[in-house]
Amino acid sequence: MEPGIRLYIPDLPDADELVPFWRRIDAARWYTNFGPLEQAFAMAAATLLDAERPPGVATASSGTAALALALQALELPAGSRVLAPALTFPATAAAILAAGLEPLLADVDPNTWTLTPDIARRWTASVSAVVPVATFGVALPATAWDSFAEETGLPVVLDAAGALGRQKAPRRCVAVFSLHATKTLGVGEGGLVAAHHADLVARVRQLSNFGFEDGVAAVAAGNGKLSEWHAAVGLAQIPRAETLWGAKDRLCGAYRRALPGVPMQAETPGNLVVRLPISAERVARQLAAEGIETRRWYQPDLTRHPAYEQLPRAGELSATASLHDHLLGLPFHSRLTDDEVSTVARALIAAVARPASEEDRRWASVSP
């Protein structure tokens, strides 16, 4: 059944907003390879991250590419272990592996659902870097991770894929963002690497362009550049950013009022997720029957994906396991109305209160 209330509807500039930038591409006849629009977009994105002290910014073809490039730019020994949470999207592990490194899967805090500096401190002797994740697009504590990096000497790359506009640019660490169409500032596909380290940003740009330096490949690398067409969308999006983010703030407030006492993110997220006292799969089926689209974001966790289930683990992942059956993503996009939020909330409350049926028990018996 086609959902009546969609989980997510991307909000990108329309054709009329893009035409002036397309005209600039036509005039320059420059379509990729760090063209004028890409350069302008990187500068505008830096100011968007921190108007008072903009970081250096390198663009990339996707958020996954941006994370892999940032890790490659650290120039760690091949095969070095990188601590990352098991509760994340598979792209986190894929990027670490693509950089020639090995993920070491860690647990998350049961309340914030994130890998924290305190958890990471238990494993500093076992890893060469740390990649905490801004879970569901909620910003990580940049100051705390800067202090961790200063204290331990370990490089930290914040996987803030869904947190552009929320995540503060760290001073010592590196931050990576996704520009996928469903993210907080979508351009279709793309990514950003932000850091207050000019040399690292320059290495990322070099690595995204086959490792070229003065016309020769100084290092072996691939192609991870952002095209002028995607930069054009980014330049058209930036003036819309505050409106897009304000819509999410409004909706987050509406959900909190409609679902008092239901655990959800403490700050405005990129994807709104609630923790339920019963099976999220059961509630998702009930909402689907009423035309409400949901998603089990980050489920299964990395330990349950065949591609990553053999990765080494940093001790017991008890919080990750306890969250597995109970997290559910709700509709959350700029076109969602307060009335639709109320409809979702009423359906959710009713589904949680509904006694388990024989069908529910059959589903539970075959679920992983």
TABEL-V681800 format. One record per residue. N is the residue number from 1. PSI is psi in whole degrees, 0 to 359 (999 if undefined). NEAR is the number of other ideal C-beta (glycine too) atoms within 10 Angstrom. Layout:
BEGIN
n & psi & near
N & PSI & NEAR
N & PSI & NEAR
END
This chain:
BEGIN
n & psi & near
1 & 134 & 8
2 & 127 & 6
3 & 142 & 14
4 & 329 & 11
5 & 112 & 19
6 & 148 & 15
7 & 311 & 19
8 & 136 & 18
9 & 114 & 12
10 & 147 & 13
11 & 90 & 18
12 & 162 & 16
13 & 149 & 20
14 & 175 & 8
15 & 320 & 7
16 & 324 & 8
17 & 334 & 16
18 & 336 & 17
19 & 315 & 13
20 & 325 & 11
21 & 323 & 21
22 & 322 & 15
23 & 322 & 11
24 & 322 & 18
25 & 316 & 18
26 & 317 & 10
27 & 322 & 9
28 & 336 & 12
29 & 40 & 8
30 & 115 & 15
31 & 341 & 12
32 & 198 & 16
33 & 54 & 12
34 & 52 & 18
35 & 179 & 22
36 & 326 & 14
37 & 321 & 25
38 & 316 & 24
39 & 318 & 13
40 & 321 & 17
41 & 319 & 29
42 & 319 & 22
43 & 318 & 12
44 & 322 & 19
45 & 322 & 27
46 & 317 & 19
47 & 324 & 13
48 & 325 & 21
49 & 322 & 20
50 & 100 & 15
51 & 328 & 8
52 & 322 & 5
53 & 76 & 10
54 & 137 & 17
55 & 168 & 22
56 & 143 & 19
57 & 131 & 24
58 & 137 & 29
59 & 163 & 28
60 & 168 & 28
61 & 342 & 21
62 & 167 & 21
63 & 323 & 28
64 & 316 & 24
65 & 320 & 28
66 & 317 & 32
67 & 316 & 30
68 & 318 & 28
69 & 318 & 27
70 & 319 & 32
71 & 319 & 27
72 & 322 & 24
73 & 342 & 26
74 & 341 & 18
75 & 46 & 10
76 & 155 & 18
77 & 142 & 8
78 & 137 & 8
79 & 1 & 9
80 & 145 & 17
81 & 140 & 19
82 & 122 & 25
83 & 130 & 25
84 & 153 & 29
85 & 147 & 32
86 & 334 & 28
87 & 91 & 30
88 & 172 & 27
89 & 147 & 20
90 & 338 & 15
91 & 330 & 20
92 & 309 & 28
93 & 321 & 23
94 & 319 & 16
95 & 320 & 30
96 & 315 & 26
97 & 320 & 17
98 & 334 & 17
99 & 3 & 23
100 & 22 & 14
101 & 171 & 25
102 & 124 & 17
103 & 138 & 26
104 & 113 & 21
105 & 127 & 25
106 & 164 & 25
107 & 173 & 22
108 & 164 & 25
109 & 133 & 15
110 & 343 & 12
111 & 319 & 11
112 & 346 & 15
113 & 25 & 22
114 & 157 & 20
115 & 123 & 29
116 & 162 & 20
117 & 323 & 19
118 & 318 & 10
119 & 316 & 20
120 & 327 & 23
121 & 335 & 13
122 & 346 & 13
123 & 16 & 17
124 & 329 & 15
125 & 348 & 6
126 & 353 & 11
127 & 164 & 23
128 & 351 & 18
129 & 167 & 22
130 & 138 & 28
131 & 86 & 29
132 & 153 & 29
133 & 134 & 26
134 & 86 & 24
135 & 124 & 28
136 & 23 & 24
137 & 12 & 28
138 & 131 & 24
139 & 142 & 21
140 & 156 & 27
141 & 96 & 18
142 & 318 & 19
143 & 318 & 13
144 & 320 & 14
145 & 328 & 24
146 & 317 & 18
147 & 320 & 15
148 & 313 & 23
149 & 320 & 21
150 & 318 & 13
151 & 319 & 11
152 & 338 & 16
153 & 4 & 8
154 & 136 & 19
155 & 143 & 22
156 & 127 & 25
157 & 113 & 29
158 & 117 & 28
159 & 87 & 32
160 & 42 & 32
161 & 314 & 30
162 & 18 & 26
163 & 19 & 28
164 & 130 & 28
165 & 345 & 21
166 & 319 & 19
167 & 123 & 26
168 & 144 & 17
169 & 120 & 22
170 & 161 & 25
171 & 320 & 18
172 & 323 & 17
173 & 176 & 26
174 & 145 & 30
175 & 140 & 29
176 & 137 & 32
177 & 152 & 30
178 & 145 & 32
179 & 22 & 30
180 & 155 & 21
181 & 332 & 16
182 & 0 & 15
183 & 179 & 22
184 & 341 & 26
185 & 79 & 25
186 & 145 & 21
187 & 4 & 27
188 & 285 & 15
189 & 146 & 19
190 & 171 & 30
191 & 164 & 30
192 & 142 & 30
193 & 123 & 31
194 & 132 & 31
195 & 150 & 24
196 & 43 & 18
197 & 99 & 18
198 & 321 & 10
199 & 319 & 10
200 & 316 & 19
201 & 320 & 22
202 & 322 & 14
203 & 321 & 22
204 & 315 & 31
205 & 320 & 22
206 & 314 & 20
207 & 333 & 26
208 & 352 & 28
209 & 52 & 18
210 & 14 & 16
211 & 18 & 16
212 & 140 & 16
213 & 118 & 11
214 & 41 & 5
215 & 359 & 6
216 & 153 & 8
217 & 102 & 12
218 & 331 & 12
219 & 155 & 13
220 & 121 & 8
221 & 170 & 17
222 & 205 & 16
223 & 112 & 12
224 & 30 & 23
225 & 155 & 22
226 & 132 & 29
227 & 164 & 21
228 & 328 & 24
229 & 318 & 19
230 & 324 & 22
231 & 325 & 29
232 & 316 & 26
233 & 320 & 25
234 & 318 & 28
235 & 327 & 22
236 & 333 & 21
237 & 322 & 23
238 & 318 & 18
239 & 343 & 11
240 & 355 & 15
241 & 310 & 16
242 & 324 & 11
243 & 316 & 10
244 & 314 & 17
245 & 325 & 17
246 & 324 & 12
247 & 319 & 16
248 & 321 & 22
249 & 316 & 11
250 & 314 & 15
251 & 323 & 22
252 & 318 & 18
253 & 320 & 13
254 & 319 & 19
255 & 319 & 24
256 & 321 & 16
257 & 324 & 12
258 & 338 & 17
259 & 60 & 19
260 & 135 & 7
261 & 352 & 5
262 & 121 & 17
263 & 127 & 15
264 & 182 & 17
265 & 146 & 22
266 & 331 & 9
267 & 169 & 11
268 & 124 & 22
269 & 179 & 24
270 & 323 & 29
271 & 124 & 23
272 & 121 & 27
273 & 138 & 27
274 & 153 & 21
275 & 120 & 17
276 & 154 & 19
277 & 350 & 9
278 & 184 & 15
279 & 122 & 18
280 & 328 & 21
281 & 319 & 19
282 & 316 & 23
283 & 321 & 23
284 & 319 & 20
285 & 320 & 15
286 & 317 & 19
287 & 323 & 22
288 & 322 & 13
289 & 337 & 11
290 & 12 & 16
291 & 22 & 14
292 & 120 & 22
293 & 134 & 19
294 & 176 & 25
295 & 146 & 16
296 & 73 & 16
297 & 137 & 22
298 & 13 & 26
299 & 129 & 19
300 & 159 & 15
301 & 174 & 23
302 & 330 & 24
303 & 348 & 17
304 & 2 & 14
305 & 130 & 12
306 & 327 & 7
307 & 339 & 11
308 & 0 & 19
309 & 341 & 12
310 & 359 & 8
311 & 148 & 19
312 & 152 & 10
313 & 144 & 16
314 & 79 & 22
315 & 199 & 11
316 & 141 & 9
317 & 57 & 21
318 & 318 & 11
319 & 319 & 19
320 & 316 & 24
321 & 320 & 15
322 & 333 & 12
323 & 343 & 20
324 & 314 & 21
325 & 359 & 18
326 & 357 & 18
327 & 133 & 23
328 & 128 & 24
329 & 132 & 22
330 & 162 & 28
331 & 134 & 24
332 & 91 & 23
333 & 164 & 18
334 & 341 & 17
335 & 358 & 12
336 & 137 & 24
337 & 162 & 11
338 & 325 & 14
339 & 321 & 9
340 & 323 & 17
341 & 317 & 25
342 & 321 & 14
343 & 315 & 18
344 & 315 & 25
345 & 316 & 20
346 & 318 & 13
347 & 322 & 20
348 & 313 & 23
349 & 318 & 13
350 & 320 & 13
351 & 321 & 20
352 & 323 & 16
353 & 343 & 8
354 & 132 & 13
355 & 147 & 5
356 & 135 & 12
357 & 175 & 11
358 & 324 & 7
359 & 318 & 10
360 & 318 & 18
361 & 324 & 10
362 & 318 & 10
363 & 317 & 15
364 & 327 & 13
365 & 338 & 7
366 & 356 & 6
367 & 151 & 11
368 & 999 & 7
END
